[in-house]
Amino acid sequence: MPITRQDAWTDDEDLMLAETVLRHIREGGTQLRAFEEVGKKLSRTGAACGFRWNSFVRKQYQSGIELAKKQRKELKKQSKKVEDEPVIEKAIEDAADLNEVESLTIEAVKSFLDDLQEKVERASVHQDDLSKYDQRVKELEKKVTYLSTENERLKEELKTIEGDHRALVDIMDRARKMVGSKEN
């Protein structure tokens, strides 16, 4: 377990805390994640970072917080526009294709729906396969964990047996030497 600091905060640490929290606000993240991120960097707990932020640092960065919130709103608006553009283009294409709607027949619609139903069924089968593979991966991960533990246990047992073997060989060598010296 890493040692957490309990000493006084420096100005640089306050600045790092503020920059990280403001970045999380700007990017739509949570302050809790910011506190955890800073805590890891500074070897402090996330709770300590949160307390420092709420009791001291936040008061110094009120304008920065408001600016970060505005930037977050702008980013959301821009991403919404980017997401909406393909939808709008598709709607325009569909509207252009409305002229061709008159030439559609019941058979063509039925064929399209049948193809669509077949794709849905294939996707369902693929989803079932993915679920089975996920389950198999979890089983294999458990097996790997078990085998790793067993491997470590066996390594320790081997070390013990090798040590016992060396001790036994040493005893036998001493016994041979003793017998050899008595015979002379």
PyMOL commands that set and color helices and strands:
alter all, ss='L'
color gray80, all
select helices_A, chain A and resi 11-27+31-42+46-60+62-101+106-183
alter helices_A, ss='H'
color red, helices_A
deselect
rebuild
show_as cartoon
